[in-house]
Amino acid sequence: MDHLDDMLSRLREAPLDPRLAGLDSRVMAEIARLQAMPRLSATTFGIAAAAALFLGIAGSAVPVRSTEAGPISPFDARPALAPSTLLSSQ
């Protein structure tokens, strides 16, 4: 434990990094810059939500090609639910 205490005391007595000198002012300037940036209005978010709703309803109204599952046999040589068989075009 004495070794750890020695290391901590040496760290305490070490000089500060010169890059820490203006850290507070740089952080506050960055916060002020971010707060000054223009924000999107509620109208923009409303338009985006309405467009997403419209696209979702229109996408669900389009008929898609139906597929039928074939019989699954436990004695089949290849696994029926393996990704390679599910992604094939057979």
C-alpha positions as CSV (number, residue, x, y, z in Angstrom):
1,M,0.0,0.0,0.0
2,D,2.9,2.3,0.6
3,H,3.9,2.0,-3.1
4,L,0.5,3.3,-4.1
5,D,0.7,6.1,-1.6
6,D,4.1,7.1,-3.1
7,M,2.7,7.0,-6.6
8,L,-0.3,9.2,-5.7
9,S,1.9,11.7,-3.8
10,R,4.2,12.0,-6.9
11,L,1.2,12.5,-9.1
12,R,-0.1,15.2,-6.7
13,E,3.2,17.0,-6.8
14,A,3.6,16.8,-10.6
15,P,3.0,20.0,-12.6
16,L,-0.3,20.4,-14.3
17,D,-0.5,19.8,-18.1
18,P,-0.4,23.2,-19.8
19,R,-3.4,22.2,-22.0
20,L,-5.6,22.4,-18.9
21,A,-5.1,26.2,-18.5
22,G,-7.9,27.3,-20.7
23,L,-10.1,24.3,-20.6
24,D,-13.1,26.0,-18.8
25,S,-13.3,28.8,-21.2
26,R,-13.0,26.5,-24.2
27,V,-15.8,24.3,-22.9
28,M,-18.1,27.2,-22.2
29,A,-17.4,28.7,-25.7
30,E,-18.3,25.4,-27.3
31,I,-21.5,25.2,-25.3
32,A,-22.4,28.7,-26.3
33,R,-21.7,27.9,-30.0
34,L,-23.9,24.8,-29.8
35,Q,-26.8,26.7,-28.2
36,A,-26.5,29.4,-30.9
37,M,-27.0,27.0,-33.8
38,P,-30.4,27.1,-35.5
39,R,-32.8,24.4,-34.5
40,L,-35.5,22.6,-36.4
41,S,-39.0,23.8,-35.7
42,A,-42.0,21.7,-34.6
43,T,-43.5,22.2,-38.0
44,T,-40.5,20.4,-39.6
45,F,-40.9,17.5,-37.3
46,G,-44.7,17.4,-38.0
47,I,-44.1,17.3,-41.7
48,A,-41.5,14.5,-41.3
49,A,-44.0,12.5,-39.2
50,A,-46.8,13.0,-41.7
51,A,-44.5,11.9,-44.6
52,A,-43.4,8.8,-42.6
53,L,-47.1,8.0,-41.8
54,F,-48.1,8.4,-45.5
55,L,-45.2,6.3,-46.7
56,G,-46.0,3.6,-44.2
57,I,-49.7,3.4,-45.2
58,A,-48.8,3.5,-48.9
59,G,-46.2,0.8,-48.5
60,S,-48.6,-1.5,-46.7
61,A,-51.3,-1.0,-49.3
62,V,-49.1,-2.3,-52.1
63,P,-49.7,-6.0,-52.7
64,V,-46.7,-8.3,-52.5
65,R,-46.0,-11.7,-54.0
66,S,-47.1,-14.5,-51.6
67,T,-44.9,-17.5,-50.9
68,E,-45.8,-20.9,-49.6
69,A,-43.7,-22.9,-47.3
70,G,-42.7,-26.4,-48.4
71,P,-42.9,-29.4,-46.0
72,I,-40.1,-29.6,-43.5
73,S,-38.7,-33.1,-43.0
74,P,-36.4,-33.9,-40.0
75,F,-34.6,-36.4,-42.2
76,D,-33.7,-33.9,-44.9
77,A,-30.0,-33.8,-45.7
78,R,-29.8,-30.0,-45.5
79,P,-31.3,-28.0,-42.6
80,A,-34.5,-26.4,-43.8
81,L,-34.1,-23.3,-41.7
82,A,-30.4,-22.6,-42.3
83,P,-29.7,-19.0,-43.6
84,S,-28.2,-20.4,-46.8
85,T,-31.4,-22.2,-47.7
86,L,-33.7,-19.4,-46.6
87,L,-31.8,-16.9,-48.7
88,S,-31.6,-19.0,-51.8
89,S,-33.9,-18.4,-54.8
90,Q,-35.3,-22.0,-55.0
